[in-house]
């Protein structure tokens, strides 16, 4: 699992109980992190609580995943909905034409995700990657402005859903 730093802050993991535990050693930092993984706290919260930098926690999680001692909690990271990608496609099409859909698919793939499971925390990164494909400066600027508005709307919508 390839995790970006932006994603790491909002990801949630839980410990996995296994019958066939092999022999392996855990560092004190790994133990601190694994003890905090409760399936509810995100890694950003765990970083603050333990005082371990998020980059190190990301590395620890990668090792714990390989050891099959942790697993991600499904649905804990907000995913971009189809309406976001519809809007993205419409805006990019205005700037580059009918190739927009292919550029979006490629960019999502380059970021190691799929359209159906693209984390909202990486929306700005996706928009930036796509904006680089726009040759004309004024079209690029308009695309970015429109997409920033949409990202803000999406963030507000996700936060409202979490509160209800």
TIRO-2110 file (N, C-alpha, C; in Angstrom, 1 decimal):
// TIRO-2110
0.8, -1.2, 0.0, N, 1, A
0.0, 0.0, 0.0, CA, 1, A
0.9, 1.2, 0.0, C, 1, A
0.7, 2.1, -1.0, N, 2, A
1.5, 3.3, -1.1, CA, 2, A
0.7, 4.4, -0.5, C, 2, A
1.3, 5.0, 0.6, N, 3, A
0.6, 6.1, 1.3, CA, 3, A
1.3, 7.4, 1.2, C, 3, A
0.6, 8.4, 0.7, N, 4, A
1.3, 9.8, 0.7, CA, 4, A
1.2, 10.4, 2.1, C, 4, A
2.0, 11.4, 2.3, N, 5, A
1.9, 12.1, 3.7, CA, 5, A
0.6, 12.7, 3.9, C, 5, A
0.0, 13.3, 2.9, N, 6, A
-1.4, 13.9, 3.0, CA, 6, A
-2.4, 12.8, 3.5, C, 6, A
-2.3, 11.7, 2.8, N, 7, A
-3.2, 10.6, 3.2, CA, 7, A
-3.0, 10.1, 4.6, C, 7, A
-1.7, 10.0, 4.9, N, 8, A
-1.4, 9.4, 6.2, CA, 8, A
-2.0, 10.1, 7.4, C, 8, A
-2.2, 11.4, 7.3, N, 9, A
-2.8, 12.2, 8.4, CA, 9, A
-4.2, 11.7, 8.7, C, 9, A
-5.0, 11.3, 7.7, N, 10, A
-6.4, 11.0, 7.9, CA, 10, A
-6.7, 9.5, 7.9, C, 10, A
-5.7, 8.7, 7.6, N, 11, A
-5.9, 7.3, 7.6, CA, 11, A
-6.1, 6.7, 9.0, C, 11, A
-6.9, 5.7, 9.0, N, 12, A
-7.2, 5.0, 10.3, CA, 12, A
-6.9, 3.5, 10.1, C, 12, A
-6.2, 2.9, 11.1, N, 13, A
-5.8, 1.5, 11.1, CA, 13, A
-6.3, 0.9, 12.4, C, 13, A
-6.4, -0.4, 12.3, N, 14, A
-6.7, -1.2, 13.5, CA, 14, A
-5.7, -2.4, 13.6, C, 14, A
-5.5, -2.9, 14.8, N, 15, A
-4.7, -4.0, 15.0, CA, 15, A
-5.4, -5.3, 14.5, C, 15, A
-4.6, -6.2, 14.0, N, 16, A
-5.1, -7.5, 13.6, CA, 16, A
-4.7, -8.6, 14.5, C, 16, A
-5.6, -9.4, 15.0, N, 17, A
-5.2, -10.6, 15.8, CA, 17, A
-5.0, -11.8, 14.9, C, 17, A
-3.9, -12.4, 15.1, N, 18, A
-3.5, -13.5, 14.2, CA, 18, A
-3.2, -14.7, 15.1, C, 18, A
-3.6, -15.9, 14.6, N, 19, A
-3.3, -17.1, 15.3, CA, 19, A
-1.9, -17.6, 15.1, C, 19, A
-1.4, -17.4, 13.9, N, 20, A
-0.1, -17.9, 13.5, CA, 20, A
1.0, -16.8, 13.6, C, 20, A
1.2, -16.2, 14.8, N, 21, A
2.2, -15.2, 14.9, CA, 21, A
3.6, -15.7, 14.8, C, 21, A
4.3, -15.2, 13.8, N, 22, A
5.7, -15.6, 13.7, CA, 22, A
6.6, -14.8, 14.6, C, 22, A
7.9, -15.1, 14.5, N, 23, A
8.8, -14.3, 15.3, CA, 23, A
9.3, -13.1, 14.6, C, 23, A
9.2, -12.0, 15.2, N, 24, A
9.7, -10.8, 14.7, CA, 24, A
9.9, -9.8, 15.8, C, 24, A
10.7, -8.8, 15.6, N, 25, A
10.9, -7.8, 16.7, CA, 25, A
10.3, -6.5, 16.3, C, 25, A
9.8, -5.8, 17.3, N, 26, A
9.3, -4.5, 17.1, CA, 26, A
10.1, -3.5, 17.9, C, 26, A
10.3, -2.3, 17.2, N, 27, A
11.0, -1.2, 17.9, CA, 27, A
10.1, -0.6, 18.9, C, 27, A
10.6, 0.2, 19.8, N, 28, A
9.8, 0.9, 20.8, CA, 28, A
8.8, 1.8, 20.1, C, 28, A
9.2, 2.5, 19.0, N, 29, A
8.3, 3.3, 18.3, CA, 29, A
7.2, 2.5, 17.6, C, 29, A
7.5, 1.4, 17.1, N, 30, A
6.5, 0.5, 16.5, CA, 30, A
5.5, 0.1, 17.6, C, 30, A
5.9, -0.2, 18.7, N, 31, A
5.0, -0.6, 19.8, CA, 31, A
4.1, 0.5, 20.3, C, 31, A
4.7, 1.7, 20.3, N, 32, A
3.9, 2.9, 20.7, CA, 32, A
2.8, 3.1, 19.7, C, 32, A
3.1, 3.0, 18.4, N, 33, A
2.1, 3.2, 17.3, CA, 33, A
1.1, 2.1, 17.4, C, 33, A
1.5, 0.9, 17.5, N, 34, A
0.5, -0.2, 17.4, CA, 34, A
-0.4, -0.2, 18.6, C, 34, A
0.1, 0.3, 19.8, N, 35, A
-0.8, 0.4, 20.9, CA, 35, A
-1.9, 1.5, 20.8, C, 35, A
-1.6, 2.5, 19.9, N, 36, A
-2.6, 3.5, 19.7, CA, 36, A
-3.6, 3.2, 18.6, C, 36, A
-3.3, 2.2, 17.8, N, 37, A
-4.2, 1.9, 16.7, CA, 37, A
-5.5, 1.2, 17.3, C, 37, A
-6.6, 1.9, 17.2, N, 38, A
-7.8, 1.4, 17.8, CA, 38, A
-9.0, 1.4, 16.8, C, 38, A
-8.7, 1.7, 15.5, N, 39, A
-9.7, 1.7, 14.5, CA, 39, A
-10.5, 2.9, 14.5, C, 39, A
-10.2, 3.9, 15.3, N, 40, A
-10.9, 5.2, 15.4, CA, 40, A
-10.1, 6.4, 15.2, C, 40, A
-8.9, 6.4, 15.8, N, 41, A
-8.0, 7.6, 15.7, CA, 41, A
-7.2, 7.5, 14.3, C, 41, A
-7.1, 8.7, 13.7, N, 42, A
-6.3, 8.8, 12.5, CA, 42, A
-4.9, 8.9, 12.8, C, 42, A
-4.0, 8.7, 11.9, N, 43, A
-2.6, 8.7, 12.1, CA, 43, A
-2.1, 10.1, 12.5, C, 43, A
-2.7, 11.1, 12.1, N, 44, A
-2.4, 12.5, 12.5, CA, 44, A
-2.5, 12.7, 14.0, C, 44, A
-3.6, 12.1, 14.5, N, 45, A
-3.9, 12.2, 16.0, CA, 45, A
-2.9, 11.4, 16.7, C, 45, A
-2.5, 10.2, 16.2, N, 46, A
-1.6, 9.3, 16.8, CA, 46, A
-0.2, 10.0, 16.8, C, 46, A
0.2, 10.7, 15.7, N, 47, A
1.4, 11.4, 15.7, CA, 47, A
1.5, 12.4, 16.7, C, 47, A
0.5, 13.2, 16.9, N, 48, A
0.4, 14.2, 18.0, CA, 48, A
0.6, 13.6, 19.4, C, 48, A
-0.2, 12.5, 19.6, N, 49, A
-0.2, 11.9, 20.9, CA, 49, A
1.1, 11.2, 21.3, C, 49, A
1.8, 10.6, 20.3, N, 50, A
3.0, 9.9, 20.6, CA, 50, A
4.3, 10.7, 20.4, C, 50, A
4.1, 11.9, 19.7, N, 51, A
5.3, 12.7, 19.4, CA, 51, A
6.2, 12.2, 18.3, C, 51, A
5.7, 11.2, 17.6, N, 52, A
6.4, 10.6, 16.5, CA, 52, A
6.0, 11.3, 15.2, C, 52, A
7.0, 11.7, 14.4, N, 53, A
6.7, 12.5, 13.2, CA, 53, A
5.9, 11.6, 12.2, C, 53, A
5.0, 12.2, 11.4, N, 54, A
4.1, 11.5, 10.6, CA, 54, A
4.8, 10.7, 9.5, C, 54, A
6.0, 11.1, 9.1, N, 55, A
6.8, 10.4, 8.1, CA, 55, A
7.3, 9.1, 8.7, C, 55, A
7.7, 9.1, 9.9, N, 56, A
8.1, 7.9, 10.6, CA, 56, A
6.9, 7.0, 10.8, C, 56, A
5.8, 7.5, 11.2, N, 57, A
4.6, 6.7, 11.4, CA, 57, A
4.2, 6.0, 10.1, C, 57, A
4.3, 6.7, 9.0, N, 58, A
4.0, 6.2, 7.7, CA, 58, A
4.9, 5.0, 7.4, C, 58, A
6.2, 5.1, 7.7, N, 59, A
7.1, 3.9, 7.6, CA, 59, A
6.8, 2.8, 8.5, C, 59, A
6.4, 3.1, 9.7, N, 60, A
6.0, 2.1, 10.7, CA, 60, A
4.8, 1.3, 10.2, C, 60, A
3.8, 2.1, 9.7, N, 61, A
2.6, 1.4, 9.2, CA, 61, A
2.9, 0.5, 8.1, C, 61, A
3.8, 1.0, 7.2, N, 62, A
4.1, 0.1, 6.0, CA, 62, A
4.7, -1.2, 6.5, C, 62, A
5.6, -1.2, 7.5, N, 63, A
6.2, -2.4, 8.1, CA, 63, A
5.2, -3.2, 8.8, C, 63, A
4.3, -2.6, 9.5, N, 64, A
3.2, -3.4, 10.2, CA, 64, A
2.2, -4.0, 9.2, C, 64, A
2.0, -3.3, 8.1, N, 65, A
1.1, -3.9, 7.1, CA, 65, A
1.8, -5.2, 6.5, C, 65, A
3.1, -5.1, 6.2, N, 66, A
3.8, -6.2, 5.7, CA, 66, A
3.8, -7.4, 6.6, C, 66, A
3.9, -7.1, 7.9, N, 67, A
3.8, -8.2, 8.9, CA, 67, A
2.4, -8.6, 9.2, C, 67, A
1.4, -8.0, 8.6, N, 68, A
0.0, -8.3, 8.7, CA, 68, A
-0.4, -8.2, 10.2, C, 68, A
0.1, -7.1, 10.8, N, 69, A
-0.3, -6.8, 12.2, CA, 69, A
-1.3, -5.7, 12.3, C, 69, A
-1.5, -5.0, 11.2, N, 70, A
-2.5, -3.9, 11.1, CA, 70, A
-3.2, -4.0, 9.8, C, 70, A
-4.4, -3.4, 9.7, N, 71, A
-5.1, -3.2, 8.5, CA, 71, A
-5.9, -1.9, 8.5, C, 71, A
-6.1, -1.3, 7.3, N, 72, A
-6.8, -0.1, 7.2, CA, 72, A
-8.3, -0.3, 7.5, C, 72, A
-8.9, 0.7, 8.1, N, 73, A
-10.3, 0.7, 8.4, CA, 73, A
-11.0, 1.2, 7.2, C, 73, A
-11.8, 0.4, 6.5, N, 74, A
-12.5, 0.8, 5.3, CA, 74, A
-13.5, 1.9, 5.7, C, 74, A
-13.6, 2.9, 4.8, N, 75, A
-14.6, 4.0, 4.9, CA, 75, A
-14.1, 5.1, 5.9, C, 75, A
-13.0, 4.9, 6.5, N, 76, A
-12.5, 6.0, 7.4, CA, 76, A
-11.9, 7.2, 6.7, C, 76, A
-11.4, 7.0, 5.5, N, 77, A
-10.9, 8.1, 4.7, CA, 77, A
-11.9, 8.5, 3.7, C, 77, A
-12.3, 9.8, 3.7, N, 78, A
-13.3, 10.3, 2.8, CA, 78, A
-12.9, 10.1, 1.3, C, 78, A
-13.8, 9.6, 0.5, N, 79, A
-13.5, 9.3, -0.9, CA, 79, A
-14.3, 10.3, -1.8, C, 79, A
-13.6, 10.7, -2.8, N, 80, A
-14.3, 11.7, -3.8, CA, 80, A
-15.4, 10.9, -4.5, C, 80, A
-16.5, 11.6, -4.6, N, 81, A
-17.7, 11.1, -5.2, CA, 81, A
-17.7, 11.3, -6.7, C, 81, A
-18.6, 10.6, -7.4, N, 82, A
-18.7, 10.8, -8.9, CA, 82, A
-18.9, 12.2, -9.3, C, 82, A
-19.7, 13.0, -8.6, N, 83, A
-20.0, 14.3, -9.0, CA, 83, A
-18.7, 15.2, -9.0, C, 83, A
-17.8, 14.9, -8.2, N, 84, A
-16.5, 15.6, -8.2, CA, 84, A
-15.8, 15.3, -9.6, C, 84, A
-15.7, 14.0, -9.9, N, 85, A
-15.0, 13.7, -11.1, CA, 85, A
-15.8, 14.1, -12.4, C, 85, A
-17.1, 14.2, -12.3, N, 86, A
-17.9, 14.7, -13.4, CA, 86, A
-17.6, 16.2, -13.6, C, 86, A
-17.5, 17.0, -12.5, N, 87, A
-17.1, 18.4, -12.6, CA, 87, A
-15.7, 18.5, -13.1, C, 87, A
-14.8, 17.7, -12.5, N, 88, A
-13.4, 17.8, -13.0, CA, 88, A
-13.3, 17.5, -14.5, C, 88, A
-14.0, 16.5, -15.0, N, 89, A
-13.9, 16.2, -16.4, CA, 89, A
-14.5, 17.4, -17.2, C, 89, A
-15.6, 18.0, -16.8, N, 90, A
-16.2, 19.1, -17.5, CA, 90, A
-15.2, 20.3, -17.5, C, 90, A
-14.6, 20.6, -16.4, N, 91, A
-13.6, 21.7, -16.3, CA, 91, A
-12.4, 21.5, -17.2, C, 91, A
-11.9, 20.3, -17.1, N, 92, A
-10.6, 20.0, -17.8, CA, 92, A
-11.0, 19.9, -19.3, C, 92, A
-12.1, 19.4, -19.7, N, 93, A
-12.5, 19.4, -21.1, CA, 93, A
-12.6, 20.8, -21.7, C, 93, A
-13.0, 21.8, -20.9, N, 94, A
-13.0, 23.2, -21.4, CA, 94, A
-11.6, 23.6, -21.7, C, 94, A
-10.7, 23.1, -21.0, N, 95, A
-9.3, 23.6, -21.2, CA, 95, A
-8.5, 22.8, -22.2, C, 95, A
-8.7, 21.5, -22.3, N, 96, A
-7.9, 20.7, -23.2, CA, 96, A
-8.7, 19.9, -24.2, C, 96, A
-10.0, 19.9, -24.1, N, 97, A
-10.8, 19.2, -25.1, CA, 97, A
-11.2, 17.7, -24.7, C, 97, A
-11.5, 16.9, -25.6, N, 98, A
-12.0, 15.6, -25.3, CA, 98, A
-11.0, 14.6, -24.7, C, 98, A
-9.8, 15.0, -24.7, N, 99, A
-8.8, 14.1, -24.1, CA, 99, A
-8.8, 14.1, -22.6, C, 99, A
-9.6, 15.0, -22.0, N, 100, A
-9.7, 15.2, -20.6, CA, 100, A
-9.9, 13.9, -19.8, C, 100, A
-10.8, 13.1, -20.2, N, 101, A
-11.1, 11.9, -19.5, CA, 101, A
-9.9, 11.0, -19.4, C, 101, A
-9.1, 10.9, -20.5, N, 102, A
-7.9, 10.0, -20.5, CA, 102, A
-6.9, 10.6, -19.6, C, 102, A
-6.7, 11.9, -19.6, N, 103, A
-5.7, 12.6, -18.7, CA, 103, A
-6.1, 12.3, -17.2, C, 103, A
-7.4, 12.4, -16.9, N, 104, A
-7.8, 12.1, -15.5, CA, 104, A
-7.5, 10.7, -15.1, C, 104, A
-7.9, 9.8, -16.0, N, 105, A
-7.6, 8.3, -15.7, CA, 105, A
-6.1, 8.1, -15.4, C, 105, A
-5.3, 8.7, -16.3, N, 106, A
-3.8, 8.5, -16.2, CA, 106, A
-3.3, 9.2, -14.9, C, 106, A
-3.8, 10.4, -14.5, N, 107, A
-3.3, 11.1, -13.3, CA, 107, A
-3.8, 10.3, -12.1, C, 107, A
-5.0, 9.8, -12.1, N, 108, A
-5.4, 9.0, -10.9, CA, 108, A
-4.6, 7.8, -10.8, C, 108, A
-4.3, 7.1, -11.9, N, 109, A
-3.4, 5.9, -11.8, CA, 109, A
-2.0, 6.3, -11.4, C, 109, A
-1.5, 7.4, -11.9, N, 110, A
-0.1, 7.8, -11.5, CA, 110, A
-0.1, 8.1, -10.0, C, 110, A
-1.2, 8.4, -9.3, N, 111, A
-1.2, 8.7, -7.9, CA, 111, A
-1.6, 7.4, -7.1, C, 111, A
-1.6, 6.2, -7.8, N, 112, A
-1.8, 4.9, -7.3, CA, 112, A
-3.2, 4.7, -6.7, C, 112, A
-4.2, 5.3, -7.4, N, 113, A
-5.6, 5.1, -6.9, CA, 113, A
-6.5, 4.8, -8.1, C, 113, A
-7.7, 4.6, -7.8, N, 114, A
-8.8, 4.4, -8.8, CA, 114, A
-9.8, 5.5, -8.6, C, 114, A
-10.6, 5.7, -9.7, N, 115, A
-11.7, 6.7, -9.6, CA, 115, A
-12.7, 6.4, -8.5, C, 115, A
-12.9, 5.1, -8.3, N, 116, A
-13.9, 4.7, -7.3, CA, 116, A
-13.4, 4.8, -5.9, C, 116, A
-12.1, 4.9, -5.7, N, 117, A
-11.5, 4.9, -4.3, CA, 117, A
-10.4, 6.0, -4.3, C, 117, A
-10.8, 7.2, -4.7, N, 118, A
-9.8, 8.3, -4.6, CA, 118, A
-10.0, 9.1, -3.4, C, 118, A
-9.0, 9.2, -2.5, N, 119, A
-9.2, 9.9, -1.2, CA, 119, A
-9.3, 11.4, -1.5, C, 119, A
-10.2, 12.1, -0.8, N, 120, A
-10.5, 13.5, -1.0, CA, 120, A
-9.3, 14.3, -0.6, C, 120, A
-8.5, 13.8, 0.3, N, 121, A
-7.3, 14.6, 0.8, CA, 121, A
-6.2, 14.7, -0.3, C, 121, A
-6.4, 14.0, -1.4, N, 122, A
-5.4, 14.1, -2.5, CA, 122, A
-6.0, 14.9, -3.7, C, 122, A
-7.2, 15.5, -3.5, N, 123, A
-7.9, 16.2, -4.6, CA, 123, A
-7.0, 17.3, -5.2, C, 123, A
-6.4, 18.1, -4.3, N, 124, A
-5.6, 19.2, -4.7, CA, 124, A
-4.4, 18.7, -5.5, C, 124, A
-3.8, 17.6, -5.1, N, 125, A
-2.6, 17.1, -5.8, CA, 125, A
-3.0, 16.6, -7.2, C, 125, A
-4.2, 16.0, -7.3, N, 126, A
-4.7, 15.6, -8.6, CA, 126, A
-5.0, 16.8, -9.5, C, 126, A
-5.6, 17.8, -9.0, N, 127, A
-5.8, 19.0, -9.8, CA, 127, A
-4.5, 19.7, -10.3, C, 127, A
-3.5, 19.7, -9.4, N, 128, A
-2.3, 20.3, -9.8, CA, 128, A
-1.6, 19.5, -10.9, C, 128, A
-1.7, 18.2, -10.8, N, 129, A
-1.1, 17.3, -11.8, CA, 129, A
-1.8, 17.5, -13.1, C, 129, A
-3.1, 17.6, -13.1, N, 130, A
-3.8, 17.8, -14.3, CA, 130, A
-3.6, 19.2, -14.9, C, 130, A
-3.5, 20.2, -14.1, N, 131, A
-3.3, 21.6, -14.5, CA, 131, A
-2.0, 21.7, -15.3, C, 131, A
-1.0, 20.9, -15.0, N, 132, A
0.2, 20.9, -15.8, CA, 132, A
0.1, 20.5, -17.3, C, 132, A
-1.1, 19.9, -17.5, N, 133, A
-1.3, 19.4, -18.9, CA, 133, A
-2.0, 20.5, -19.8, C, 133, A
-2.3, 21.6, -19.1, N, 134, A
-3.0, 22.7, -19.8, CA, 134, A
-1.9, 23.7, -20.3, C, 134, A
-1.9, 23.9, -21.6, N, 135, A
-0.8, 24.8, -22.2, CA, 135, A
-1.1, 26.3, -22.0, C, 135, A
-2.3, 26.7, -22.2, N, 136, A
-2.6, 28.1, -22.1, CA, 136, A
-2.8, 28.6, -20.7, C, 136, A
-2.0, 29.6, -20.4, N, 137, A
-2.0, 30.1, -19.0, CA, 137, A
-3.4, 30.5, -18.4, C, 137, A
-4.1, 31.2, -19.2, N, 138, A
-5.5, 31.7, -18.7, CA, 138, A
-6.4, 30.5, -18.5, C, 138, A
-6.3, 29.5, -19.3, N, 139, A
-7.2, 28.3, -19.2, CA, 139, A
-6.7, 27.5, -17.9, C, 139, A
-5.4, 27.5, -17.7, N, 140, A
-4.9, 26.8, -16.5, CA, 140, A
-5.4, 27.5, -15.3, C, 140, A
-5.3, 28.8, -15.3, N, 141, A
-5.7, 29.6, -14.1, CA, 141, A
-7.2, 29.4, -13.8, C, 141, A
-8.0, 29.5, -14.8, N, 142, A
-9.5, 29.3, -14.7, CA, 142, A
-9.8, 27.9, -14.1, C, 142, A
-9.1, 26.9, -14.7, N, 143, A
-9.3, 25.5, -14.3, CA, 143, A
-9.0, 25.4, -12.8, C, 143, A
-7.8, 25.9, -12.4, N, 144, A
-7.4, 25.8, -11.0, CA, 144, A
-8.4, 26.5, -10.0, C, 144, A
-8.8, 27.7, -10.4, N, 145, A
-9.8, 28.5, -9.6, CA, 145, A
-11.1, 27.7, -9.4, C, 145, A
-11.6, 27.2, -10.5, N, 146, A
-12.9, 26.5, -10.4, CA, 146, A
-12.7, 25.2, -9.6, C, 146, A
-11.6, 24.5, -9.7, N, 147, A
-11.4, 23.3, -9.0, CA, 147, A
-11.2, 23.6, -7.5, C, 147, A
-10.5, 24.7, -7.2, N, 148, A
-10.3, 25.0, -5.8, CA, 148, A
-11.7, 25.2, -5.1, C, 148, A
-12.6, 25.9, -5.8, N, 149, A
-13.9, 26.1, -5.3, CA, 149, A
-14.6, 24.8, -5.0, C, 149, A
-14.5, 23.9, -6.0, N, 150, A
-15.1, 22.6, -5.9, CA, 150, A
-14.5, 21.8, -4.7, C, 150, A
-13.2, 21.8, -4.6, N, 151, A
-12.6, 21.1, -3.5, CA, 151, A
-13.0, 21.7, -2.1, C, 151, A
-13.2, 23.0, -2.0, N, 152, A
-13.6, 23.6, -0.8, CA, 152, A
-15.1, 23.1, -0.5, C, 152, A
-15.9, 23.1, -1.5, N, 153, A
-17.3, 22.6, -1.3, CA, 153, A
-17.3, 21.2, -0.9, C, 153, A
-16.4, 20.4, -1.5, N, 154, A
-16.4, 18.9, -1.2, CA, 154, A
-15.9, 18.7, 0.3, C, 154, A
-14.9, 19.5, 0.7, N, 155, A
-14.4, 19.4, 2.1, CA, 155, A
-15.5, 19.8, 3.1, C, 155, A
-16.3, 20.9, 2.8, N, 156, A
-17.4, 21.3, 3.6, CA, 156, A
-18.4, 20.2, 3.7, C, 156, A
-18.7, 19.6, 2.5, N, 157, A
-19.7, 18.6, 2.5, CA, 157, A
-19.3, 17.4, 3.3, C, 157, A
-18.0, 17.0, 3.2, N, 158, A
-17.5, 15.8, 3.9, CA, 158, A
-17.5, 16.1, 5.4, C, 158, A
-17.1, 17.3, 5.8, N, 159, A
-17.2, 17.7, 7.3, CA, 159, A
-18.6, 17.7, 7.8, C, 159, A
-19.5, 18.1, 7.0, N, 160, A
-20.9, 18.1, 7.4, CA, 160, A
-21.4, 16.7, 7.6, C, 160, A
-21.0, 15.8, 6.7, N, 161, A
-21.5, 14.4, 6.8, CA, 161, A
-20.9, 13.8, 8.1, C, 161, A
-19.6, 14.1, 8.4, N, 162, A
-19.0, 13.6, 9.6, CA, 162, A
-19.7, 14.0, 10.9, C, 162, A
-20.2, 15.3, 10.9, N, 163, A
-20.9, 15.8, 12.1, CA, 163, A
-22.3, 15.3, 12.3, C, 163, A
-23.0, 14.9, 11.2, N, 164, A
-24.3, 14.4, 11.3, CA, 164, A
-24.4, 12.9, 11.7, C, 164, A
END
